[in-house]
Amino acid sequence: MSAKDGIRARVQTALVANLGLKILSLCCAVALYAFTHGPETAQRTLSVSVVSILPDSAKRQLIMQPPTEVGVTLVGPRTQIDELHSDDIGALRLDLRSGQDAKIDLDEKMFHIPAGLTALQIFPSSIRVKFDDVISKAVQVQVPRTGEPPSGYVVKGTIVSDPNEVEAHGPRSVVDVIQVARTAPFDVTGLGQGLHTLKLPLDKPPNLVTYDLDQVTASVDIRQQLITKTFPRLKVEVIGLPRATTRPGMVNVAVTGTSEDVNTIAPDAIVPRVEPKGAGDDLSKPGNDNLMVLVDVPKGVTVQVDPPKIVVTW
């Protein structure tokens, strides 16, 4: 046998030796290559914009807003998934023109999903929408107060607004529960006597509600503080009849005014009296009458007598 024939024989022996094991190894290698180089499956979640088509009528308003985005999880070949963008799917369009409450179940037919891909999950899986009638209602304006005027002065009455009502416009379920429309506070700190006015903005109305005005004119009246001083058990003088008697013989007198006016009144300056002649009584013969008690006080001061009338006998 030649050397060439020997080499050929050794090669043939090497090829056929353990042939089954070699075939198995070749199959595994082919399978591994196919696994690592073949088409892979992948998934990806994209955010999709939601566009709502609302009713044309102004009498119905959407009060439960749908989400602005939904999530869509897609599955398919990796190469296609990697190149996918939200714009490839487009927006989810919700037709809400009926103006009715609804629960909308979402499925992949509502989306533009490219061929070769499948929607694995949509989140949320459904959307609820709620509508309400739109109404208008007059609402009282309320002006809160802050601060205090200088010592010796007070706010007379309540703060007045012009106008005293505004019109609230919005969903019935919200407008019906509005009690007042508040303004920014009126600060009376340091304000002296007189009528003071300010333009005050209204507080922001509740969500989905509008007011027909943004501000009102508010007025506050500042006056000097009044005090009351009482002069008890003063004898009543009968003018023109020094011997006449009165029942009761004494009265209580209360004077009200600014502290400056009231505190300057001396006790002996308060003289309660009755005037039978001035009342038209005939003093030429004995008689009696129920007469009003009179008291002179300085201008700007008011007086109250208790009791206001007494019985005079002559």
Steps between C-alpha positions, in 0.01 A plus 500: 500500500630830402532792736224679315262209554584492869410865546168452321417203724576697818279790386210267425537337838496841673183607317298193583623456854228602754280610212179518710658731756633727226159526336342591837760770557436645156125515566553680832727752332243571231224540761715738707575715196131515409412600854756778523460633146131435425209750546450589873168589671489809721243726667478873567256737671419830329299803620218588261326840506124514557291746295140565613234619257253698715135601441433821308225598747594739781234342722706193587845499661751223557569483876693171518789550262651200315876450534723690258703185428460123514770232499512230230736204534587350157673172424672396176838464326777687680618683191149637443448578869831690525407728212148572627390849617178628657427694179481169314190412705341845497247634750204326661188693394200491734168607350311662789258707293198327651563688825400194704677324786684195374754228571720441196681167483829525309621235256772484236253570218479857627872553430703507177730207577758421224476160333707236670441639849239404759359695797590301809353744753314834506506707818251609612278239341197731516422871532205657683358837396232702676295798379276750678251771402643851481305760703535859625416624850521832685742473794528745790831686525672478839771749595713388797667762720851511637670739741346754737440877470687738734405514867172681551360399160285205395361351182134591466284214378643257243719549197284557191592381149384636165361289346397282790457194277692336216386233255664158530502289183594133487391140570183470709661266754766763578301825463213378719725471806662845468371719785705819464763654276775635724728790424846585624482644855427870554779633725363774730827553686557870562182619327348813656142619508313496171392273214788309340481303172730247334490279192552145620565191284277197543656177617548238230172309451482120537639285221290508178307810624534861378369831639370777277723749687861495619465773765247710693503839673483470879410781744550528875374773734734595785348696788616622838426249771200585717478449874204513737502663842218456751381751759281306747216616726463862392211707642250617238425873505144618423527828312242764608363289788753484781254327735395229254590138569625235259471123494767375492693789642833397351621368165819357349659692212748346250689712247682357197763666282871518435721473805603863449139623504372274777789546742463880490143484635490592869254302715322816616439595135256209461167629630194292408177702485134495399306798364124475568431842347691413186291185470180710496379410851263740687698599809223720644341206676626174653579224257754243382661384176741234369782712361820435305820565696726751322880530531727749320831357371776638273472466123610160372402326822186287534308450823279223637283537812368209707205520537440734206170627647382576852166596663487865616235608754425863592 
